[in-house]
Amino acid sequence: MVSLDHYGAAADPAARTLDQAARSALGSVRAEGLEPDAFGMSVIEAVCAGELTTDGAIAQIVAHYTA
């Protein structure tokens, strides 16, 4: 059985593309032997869930690491 949220994301091509992009980026990072920290993962998850835009994600990451 598939959750309604998962089904909705799968049915939305933009969400599916964003999820694929996030998985690809994470794969590239992990191939280098690195792992995003909890903050980075929360930002990625928020973008994939549609709770945060990519511009918002960039702003949060820059603010977090320059504070």
VOGU-3710 file (C-alpha; in Angstrom, 3 decimals, decimal comma):
1> mvsldhygaa> 0,000/0,000/0,000  1,254/3,478/-0,896  0,593/6,489/1,341  -1,439/9,349/-0,080  1,547/11,704/0,237  3,783/9,282/-1,636  1,147/8,747/-4,322  0,697/12,507/-4,746  4,430/13,025/-5,151  4,646/10,152/-7,614
11> adpaartldq> 1,749/11,545/-9,646  3,295/15,040/-9,838  6,060/15,110/-12,486  7,705/18,207/-10,956  7,874/16,561/-7,529  9,189/13,359/-9,075  11,890/15,292/-10,966  12,884/17,190/-7,816  13,057/13,946/-5,835  15,211/12,366/-8,555
21> aarsalgsvr> 17,511/15,409/-8,546  17,869/15,218/-4,765  18,640/11,484/-4,914  21,213/12,090/-7,640  22,874/14,898/-5,675  22,976/12,787/-2,522  24,457/9,918/-4,498  27,198/12,181/-5,840  28,003/13,496/-2,366  28,080/9,981/-0,924
31> aeglepdafg> 30,285/8,754/-3,783  32,844/11,274/-2,566  32,679/9,675/0,883  30,692/12,534/2,394  27,322/12,655/4,127  25,074/15,710/4,591  24,540/16,730/8,206  21,096/16,725/9,838  20,503/20,373/8,914  21,350/19,778/5,269
41> msvieavcag> 19,096/16,728/5,110  16,211/18,664/6,680  16,562/21,359/4,010  16,640/18,763/1,220  13,584/17,021/2,653  11,696/20,339/2,961  12,405/21,188/-0,678  11,315/17,737/-1,856  8,130/18,009/0,229  7,299/21,354/-1,375
51> elttdgaiaq> 7,613/23,153/1,967  10,590/25,237/0,838  11,670/26,649/-2,516  15,170/26,110/-3,825  15,834/29,841/-3,368  14,639/29,531/0,229  16,885/26,513/0,725  19,908/28,422/-0,549  19,122/31,329/1,761  18,758/29,019/4,776
61> ivahyta> 21,985/27,182/4,027  23,978/30,380/3,486  22,566/31,888/6,684  23,269/28,714/8,656  26,882/28,393/7,606  27,782/32,085/7,690  26,235/32,853/11,092
//
